[in-house]
Amino acid sequence: MSHASPHDRPANRLAQETSPYLLQHAHNPVDWHPWGDEAFAKAAAENKPIFLSVGYSACHWCHVMERESFENEGIAAYLNEHYVSIKVDREERPDVDQIYMSAVQLITRRGGWPMSVFLTPEKKPFYGGTYWPPTSRMGMPGFRDILVKLHDYWVNKRDEVENSADQLVGAIDDLAAPEFVSAELNPETIQQATAALVQSADRVHGGFGGAPKFPHAMDIRVLLRGWKRFGDDNALQTALLTLSKMAHGGIYDHLGGGFHRYSTDAFWLVPHFEKMLYDNALLVPAYLEAFQISRDAGYATVVRETLDYVLREMTAPEGGFYSTQDADSEGVEGKFFVWTEKEILEVLGPLDGELFNDCYDVSPRGNWEGHSILNRPRGWSELAALHGMPLEDLEARLKGSRETLLRVRGERVWPGRDDKILSGWNGMMIAAFAQASLVLDEPRYREAAVKGCEFVLGQMRDGAGRLLHSWKEGRARFAAYLDDYACLIDGLVETFQASGRVDFLDAAQQLAEDAIEHFADKEQGGFFYTANDHEQLITRTKDSQDNATPSGNGMMATALLKLARLTSRADLEESAVRTLDYLSGLLAEHPRAAGQALIALDALLGPSPEIVISDAGDGLADQLARKVWDAFLPNKVYARRSKSDASTLELFAGKESGATSQLFLCDRGACQTPVSDLAEAELKIGTLAGHSS
C-alpha cells in the first residue's frame, strides 16, 4: 500500500469544478466524477454500481475519510476497478443530498456527513452510511470490506440488490413530500409550541436537550413571540438564558466574533470549530430581538461582533458572502482558535495576561486537550468586584487584550475557507445586516445589505431572470432551490425596509412570482424543493421541517406574508396562507420541527402593524424611527417615505409628509390618526409592544 503525494498525481475530473470541496479531492487517486450524465452513462455502459460520496468543505470527518480512504492507493484502485465514483458538495446540490440522506436514514436510522451511498446506474440507492474507517475497527465495518462485499452482491446477487433499491426508492418517495392532516391555524398552536420548547429546555445551561447542542435560532425566536403573545415569562427566560450561555461559552469566538457550528457538550464549552454563514445569519435576529426586549447591551455587542466578523472575514470584494470556515488548520481541529496559558502571558505580559486568563477560563491544564477554549464562566460585574476595579476599567483592559490576541492569532495558519457564494445563505445574511442596521442604527450594515442584494441580483440570475444557486470566481451555476428563493425574497424585503430601495421590492415580487409558477404544489399546497423544470431525480421533495436552516416552506410563508403586506398583494398572502395550511398538521403535532413556520403563523395571526414614517426633512423622522426600532414588534412591516419620493407603492397612499414628519400606524387596513409628537408616538408604539412606557 503506497501513499503518493497528491501533487505527484494528475488531476481528476473534479479539477474543472467550482466547489472548494470538490477541488480538495481533485488529486485523489480515486477516479472521481461530478454528479452528471457522464457518470451515470459510464455506470450503465460498464454495468457498475455507483459510489456516491457527499460532504462539504468544513466537514471534519469528511477530511478524515479522505486522508484514510480516498488518498489510499489500494482502496482507490478497487473503487476505480469496480465502481463509478461520484463526489457531491451538499452545499451545491442540496437536492441530491436530501434524497440520499433519506436513504441513509432509512438504512441506518441516523445520518450525517460524509454521506456514503451506493446506487444503481439508474440513481436508485441500495446501501449507505456515513463515515467508515478504511479497515474494520471498534465494531465499525471497514470501507474496503464494504466495497468488496457489495461488489460480490452486485455480481452474484443482483436480484436482491435491485429489489432492495426499488423498496428504498418507494420508502424515499413516501418521505419526500409528506402529507399532513390539516389542523386549524390558531394562537393555541403557538402556545403549545412554546410550552413544548420550554419543557424540552435545559434550565441550567440553556439550549434544548443534551449534548451535542445546536443553536436553534428559530426556536428561540418562537419563545420570544410566545412571551409577547401570552405573557409567558418562562418562555422569555428560557430564550434569554440560552442566548446568554451561548454568548459566554466556547461556541462563541470571543476574539474574532461569530459562532461556531455547535457545542459537543451540554454547556456550550467545546464547539465543533467550523463557522457557517447561515448559523451566524440566523442568530443575529435572535440577539437583536433579545436586545429589543431586555435592553441588555451585551446582546447588541454580540450582534456587532458577529457582523463585523462577517464583514472582515466572510465578505467578497464584490459584495456577496462566503459560505464557511473550516474547523481544521494544519490538519488539527480547533488549532487556530485555542490557547495555552503560557502563550497568552507571553503576548499580553503578566499583568494583563493574568487578568485575561482569569476572566476567560485559561489555566495551566487547559479545559480541552491541554489547551484552553476561551469562554466566560463569570460575569463582568463579578470579575470587576473580584479584581477591585471599576467595571469600565475592566472592560477597557479586556477589550485591548482581545484586540492584541486577535492580531497575534491572525499570524497563525488559517483554517480553510469555502469561498463559494450561495444565494439562499446570502439572503439570510442580507436580512441580518438589514435588520441590524435599523435596530442598532448602523449605516455600515445597511450598506452591506444593499451590496449583497446588488451582487446576488446582478451576478446570480440567468438570462431569463431565474435565480441561480451558487457563484464562485465569476461563474454562477445550478438552478436555485426553494430556500434560495425564499431567503433572498426575505433579504430583499428587509433591505427595502432598511434602505427604501423600491427596486429591491420589485425584484422580490418577481422572484415570488417565479417561485409560485415553478415550485408551488397546486394540488396539495406548499412548495416543492425543486422547480418543475429541474433535473429529473428519483423523487421530488418538499422541504417542510427546519434543520440547521429554516425549511423552504416555512421561510417562503414568512417572506410572502411580509411582501404581501408591503405591496398590498392579496395573491401573495393567499399563497402564504395556503402554505401554512399545508403545514398546519406539522405545526400542531411536531412544533419543534417547524420554528420558522410558527414565526410565519404568528405574523399571520397578528397584530401585524404597518408603520410608515413620512420624512419632512426636519430631523424628527430619525427620532420617530428610533422609537419604532427600539421596540419589540416582531410582525411589523416598515417603510420610510422622503418628501421627494414619487413611489406609487399603495402602502404610501395618503401618507405624504406635511410641514413636519409623521408616523402612520395601520393594521389590516385600519389606520390610526398620524402623529408628529414624539411622546405620543412612543406611547402608541409602547402599546403595540405590550407595555405603556
N, C-alpha and C positions, 0 to 999 in steps of 0.2 A: 504494500500500500504506500503510495507516494503522495506528496502534497506539493505540487508545483506552485510557485508564486503566481498570483493572479496576473501580474504584469508580464509573465512569460507566455501567457496563453492568448490565442486570438480571441477577439470579441465574438459573442454570440449575437443572435437577432435583437436582444434587448438593448444593444448599443444604439439602436435607432429610435428608442422610446424617449419620452419627456419625463416620465416619473422618476424622481430621485431613487425611489425604492427599487424599481426595475433596473436602473442603471447600476445600483450596487451589485447586482447579480450578472452584469454584462460580461464578466470574465470568469464566471464559474465554469468548471468543466462540463456541467450539465448543459445539454443542448436545448436551452430554454426557447420557447415561443411566447410571444404576447398572445392574449386572447384574440382570436380571429379565425377567419375562414381557412387560412393556410394550415393551421394546426389541426383543425377538425378534418380537413380533406386528407392530410397526411395520415392521420389515425385510421381513417376509413380505408384508404388505399393500402396501407401496410397491415391492416387488421390488428391494430394495437389499442390497448386501453390508454386513457389519458390520466396523467398525474397532474392535478391542479393544486398549486400552492398559492395561497392568498395571505398577504400580510401588509405591512406598511412601514415606512422608513424609521419611525421612532419606536418600533416594537422590539423590546429587548430579546425575547425568546425567538423572534424571527432571526436576529443576528446569531444567536446561539446555534440554531438549526442550520444556518448557512455555514458557519465555521465547522460544525461537526459532520454534516452530511453533504451539503451541496458543494463544498470545497474538497470533499473526499473523492479521489480519483476512482477508487473501486466502486463506490456507490453510484457515482456519476456514470461510469461505464455501463453498469447494469441498467440504470434508468434509460440511457440512450439506446441500448440494445432492445429493450422490451417494452418501453413506454414512449409516448409523446408527452413531453413535459411543458406545462403552461404556467407562467408566473403572472399573477394579477396583483395590482395595487388596489386594496379595498377602498382607498380614498378616491381613486379614479373611477372604479367600477363598483359602486355600492349595490347596483342592481344584481350583479353576479354574486357579490358577497352575501347579500340577503338570501338568495335562493339556496346556495350551497351551505350556508351556515344553518339553515333549517334542516338540511340533510344530516349534517354533523350532529346537531342536537337530537334529532330523531334516533341516530345510531348510538350515540354515547351518553345522552342526557346532559351534556354540557357543551360549551362552546368556547371559542377564544381564538387567538392568533399566535403563531402561524396556524392557518387552517389548511389541512391536507386532505384532499378528496380525490377519489378515483372514479373516473367516468367512462362510459362507453363513448364511441365516436359520435353518437347522437346526443351527447351532452347529459346523459342520464347518470346520476350518481349511483354507485353500488357499495362503496365503503368510504369511511372517512374518520378523521380525528383531528388533533391539534399538533402539539409538539411531540415528536418521538425522538429518543436518543438514537445514535447510529447503531448501537447494539443493545440487546436486552439488558436491563438493569433495574434494580429496586422495584420489581414487579411490573415495569413498563416494557412493552414489546419494542424490539429494535426496529428501526426503519428498514434496514436491509432485510431482516427476516420477513417483514410485512411485504416488501417488494417481491421476494421470492415466492411467498405463499400465494399472493394474489396473481402472480404470473401463472402459477400452476393452476389456479382456479380458472383463469381466463382461457388457458389452453385445454384443460381437461374437464371442466365443469361449466361450460359456457351457458348451458340452460339455466343453471342455478343463478349465475351472475345476472343474466338478462331478466329473470323472474324477480330477483331482488331489486334490480334497478327499476323495473316497472312498478313494483309495490312502493318503493321510495318516492317515485315521481307522483304517484297518486296521493301519498300522505302529504307531500310538499304542497301539492295543489290544494288540498283541504286547508292547509295553514296559510296559504299565500294571500287570500282575500277573504278573511273571515266575515261571516255574517253574524251580527249581534242582535239579540232580542231587544226590540225597541222599548225605551223607557221614557218617562216624562222628563223634560228638561226643566228643572226647578231648583230653588235655593237649597232644598233638602239634600240634593246630590252633593253640593259644595260642603254643606255641613257634615255629611257623612264622611266625605273625603278628608276634611280637616280632622275629624275625630280619629280616623284610621291612621293618619300621619302622626298625630300626637301619640297615639298608642304604640306605634312602632318605633318611636324616637328613643334615643339614648339620652336620658335626662341628666346624665353626669358629664359626658364628653361631647354631646351634640351629635348630630347626624342620625342616621336610621340604621337599625340593626347593628351587627358586629363587624369584625374585620373580614375582608377589606372594606373600607368606607369610601364611597364616592360622593361628590359634592351635591348632587340632586338639586340643582338650582331651581328647576321648575317647581318642585315640591315645596321648597322654601317660600317661593312667591305665592303658592296656593295658601300656605299657612298665613301669610300676611293678609291675604284677601279674606280668609276665614275670620281673622281677628277683626278686620274692619266691618265685615258684614254682620257678624254675630256677637261681637264684643268678647271673643274667646281669648282670654289672657294667656291660657296655656299654649294656644297656637302661636301667639306673639313671642312668648318666652322661649318656646322650642326653636323658632326660627332665629331669634337673636342669639341664643346660646350657640347654635350650630355655626352661624356666621362668625361669631367671636372666636370660638375654638379653632375654626379653620384658619382665621387670620393670625392667630397666635401660634399655630402649630407648624410643624416642619413641612406640611404640604404647601405652605406659602413661602415664597422666596423673599426673605427679609432683607436681602441686599439689592436684588435687581427688580423686585416686584413680580407679580403674576403668580399663578397657581400651577403646581404640578398636577399630574393626571388624577391620582387618587392616593389614599393612605393605605399602606399594607397592614396597619394595626388599627385598633379601635379608638385610639386617642389622637390621631392626626399627626403623629410624630414622624414616622418613616414613610416618605412618599415613594411611589414609582415615579422616577425623576423626569420623565418626559413631560413636556409642556405642549398642550394642544391649543390651537387658536380658539376652538369652539368652547372649551371649558372657561377660558377667560372672558370670552364674549358673553356667555350665559350668566356668569357670576356677577358681572358689572351691574346689570339691572337689579339683581337681588340686593347687593350692597347699597345701591342708590336708594332703593325703596326703604331699606332699614334705616338709612340716614334721614330720609324724609320723616319717618315715624319717630325715631328716637332722638334726632339731632346730635347723635354721638359722632364727633368729628373723626373718630378712628375709622368708621366705615367709609367716610369720604376720602380719607388718606389711602385706604386700600384701593379704592377706585382709581385715584390719581396715579398711584404707583404701578398699578396693573396696566393702565392705558399708556403710561409713559414707557413702560417696558415694551409694549407692543409697538409704539412709535419708534423706539430706539433699535429694537432687535428683530421685529417681525413685519416691518413695513417696506414694501418695494419702492424704489425711486419713482415708479410710475403711479403709485397710489394704492395699489392692492395690498392685501395682507397675506403673508406666508402661512403655511399650514401647521408645521410642528417643529419642535426642537427635540433632539434625541435625549434619551436617558443616559446614554453611554458617552464617555470620552476616553480615548486611549484604551478602548475595549473594556472599560470598567464602569459599571453603573454608578452614577452619582458622584464620580470623582471630581467633576468640575465644581460641585456645589458644597462639599463638606470641608471641614477644617479640623485642625488639631489645636490644642491649647497653645503649644509652642509657636505655631505659625502666627497666630493672632498676636501673641505677646511680641514677637519679632517685628511685626508690621506696625502695631499701634504703640509699642513701648509699654512698660509695666503699669503706669498709672491708668491710661485709657484702656489698655488691654485687659487688666483685671476687672475693671468696671464692665466692659463689654462682655467678657466671659461670664460674669455673674448674671448679667441681665439676659443673656441668650443661651444659657444652659451649656456652656462649653467647659469641659472638665478634663483632667489628665487621662481618665479612662475612656472618655467619649460616651456617647449614647447610641452609637451604631457602628459596629465592626471596627472599634478602636478610633473612630473619628466622631466628630460632633456635627449633627444636623442643627442648624440654628433654629431656635424656637423660643417662645416667650411664656414660660410657665407661671410667671407672676406679672401683675400689672405695674404700670409706670409709677403710680402713686405709692404703692407698697415699696417699690425699689428706691424711690426718692427718699422716703422716710428712713429706710434701712441704711442708706448711704449718707443721710444727714445733709441733703442738698435740696434746693428748690426744684420743683418739678420741671420748670422750664430750662434750668441748667442741665438737668439730667438728659432731657430730650435733645437739647442742642449738642451736647457732647456725643451722644449716641448717633445722632444724625451725621456728624462729622466722621465718626468712626466707620459708619456704614458706607459712606462715600469713599473713604480711603480703601476699605476692603473690597468694594466693588471694582475700583480701579485696578487693584492688585489681582483680583480674580480674573479680570479681563485679559491678563497676560498668560493665563493658563491655556492649555489646549482645549478649544471649544467643542462642545457636542455638535454633532451634525445637525443641519437644518434642512428640512424639506421645504424648498422654496417654490413649489407649485402653488398656484392661487386658485382656490375653489370658490365658485360663485355663491353657493349656499353659506359656507362658513364666513365668507366676506360679508354677506347680508347680515349675519348675526353681529359681526364686529362693527359694521357700519351703524347698525341700530344702537349698539352700546355706546359708541362715540357720540352719536347724535343726542341720545338721552343724557349722557354725562355733560355735554356742552350746555344743556339747559339747566339741569339741576345744580351743577357746580359753577355755572356762569363762566365757562372756559372756552374762549373763541378757538383755541388751537384744536380742540376736539371737534368742533363744528367743521373746521377746515379739513380735518382728517376724514370725517364722514362724507363731505362733499367730494373730496378727491377720490375716495373709494367708490362712490356712486358713478362718478365720471369714468373711472377706469373700467369697471365692470360693464357699464352700458356701451362704452366705446370700443372695448377690446374683446368682449366675451359674448358677442352675438353673431349669428351667421348672416348671410346676405338677405335673408327674409326677415331678419329681426328676432329670430328664435334664439333663446338663451343657450349658451354652451356651458359645460360643467367645469373645465379645468384649463388653466393657462400657465405656460412656462416658456420663457425666453422668446416671446413674440408669437407663440403658437397656441391658439385656443383649440381645444379638442372635446369630443364626446358630447352628444346631445344631453341637455340638462335634465335633471330628475325633479320630482315633485318638490322636494325640500329646497332645491336651488331656487325654484320659482317663489315658493312661499317665503323663504327667508329674505330673498332680495326684495320682494314686494314690501315686506315689513321694514327693511332697512331704508328703502326709498321713502316710505311714508314717514318714518321717524325723521329722516333728513329734511323732508319738506317742512315738518313742524319746527325743526331747528333753524332752517335757513330761509324758508319762504320760497324756495325754488319750485315753481309750479311745474316746470318741465319734468321734475322727478315724480310728481304726482301723475303727470300724463304717462310717463314711462311705466309706472306701477299699474295703471289701468290697462295698458297694452299687454303687459305680462299676465295680468289677471285674466284678460280675455283669451290669451293663448292657452293658459293653463286650463281654463274651463272647456275650451274647444278640444284640447288634445289629451287631457288627463282625467276629466270628470267621468264618473260612472253614472251614466244617465238612468240606469235601471235601479241599482241598489243604493245610490247616493255615495257621497265621498269621492275620493280621487284615487286613481291608480298611481303607483310609484313611477311608472314609465309612460311615455306618450303612446298614443295609438299608432304612430308610425315608427316606433322604436325597433331596434334589432329584435328578431324573434328569439326568445329564450324558452326554456321548458315550461315556464308559467309566468303569469303577470301578477305581481304582488301589489298589495295595498299596505302602506306604512301607517299603522294605526296606533301603535304603542310607543311611548317615549323610550329611548335608550339613553346613551350618553348625550344625545341631541334630541330636540323635540321631534315628535312624529310629524311626518309631512302633512297629514290630515289635520292634526291639532294646530300646526303652525299656519296652515292655509286658512283655517277658520278664523284664527286670530287676525291675520293680515287682512283678509277680506272684510271683516267687520270694521276695522279702522278705516280702510279705504272707502268702504261704502258710506260711512258717516261723513267723511271729509268731502266726498264727491256727490253726496245725495243720490247715490245709485242704488235703487231698490233691488236690482237684479243681482248685484254683488252680495248684498245682505242675504238674499234668498239662497244663494249658493253656500254661504257660510252656515246658515241655519240648517240647510239640507245635510251639510257635512256633520254638524253636531247631532242631528237626528240619527244619522248613520252610526255615530259613535256613542249614542246615548246609553245603550246597554253596557258597553265597556265602562263608561263613566260610573254607572250605578253599581256594577258588580266588581270592578277592579280599578278603583280610582287611583291607586298608586302607580298604575301603568299609564296614566293619562293626564299628567300635570298640565301640559300645555293646552290640552282641550278644556280642562277645567278653568284655566285662565280665560280662554275664549268664552266659555259659558258664563263666567262672572261678568264679562263685558256685555254679553247679550242680555242678561237679566237686568243689568243696570243697578243703580243710576249710572248713566254714561254721559256726563256733561260735555257739551260742545262749547269751547271757550275761544272767543275771538277778541283780540286786542286791536283796536284801530289806533294807529300811531299818528299823532298830530305833530310830531317832531318837537315836543315840549319837554322831553325827558321823563314824563310821567309814565309812558309806556314801559320803560325799563323797570320802574318800581312796581307797576302792576304785574309784569311778567314774573318778577321776583316772588311776589305773593303766590302766584299760581304754582311755580315750580318748587317752592319751599314746602308745599302741602303734598300729602299722600293722596292723590286722586288717580288710582290705577287705571280707570276706564275712560279717562278723558281723551278727547282729541282737541288739538290746539292749533290755532293759526294766528299770525300777526300780519296786519294789513297796513302798509305805509300809505301816506297821503297820495303818492304818485302811482299806486298800484291800480292798474287798469284790468285786473283779472276778472273774468266772467264767472268765477267759481261761485256756485249757488250759496255756499256757506257764507260768503261775504255780502249777499244781497241785503240791503237795508242797514248795513253796518259801516257806513262811511264815517270817517273821523270828522268831528266838528272843530271848534276852537281849541278843545283840549282832548287828550287821549281818553279813550273809553274802553271799559271791559264789558263784553256781552256774554251772558251765561244762558245757554239753552239746553234742553234735554228732550229728545224725541219731538222736535218741532215746537215745543213750548218755550218761549223766551221770557226772561225777566227784564225789568227795566234796566237799561245800561247804566253803569256807574262810572264816575270820574273821581269820586272821593276815595282816597287810599284806605281810610279806616273802614268805610262801608264795603269796599272790595274785599278787605281782609275778613270782615265778618261773614260775607256771603261765601267766600272760599272755605273759611273755617267750618261753616255749617255743612258744606258739601263733604269736607274731610272728616266729619263726625265729631267735631269739637267746636267750641264757640269762642276760642281765644284767637 
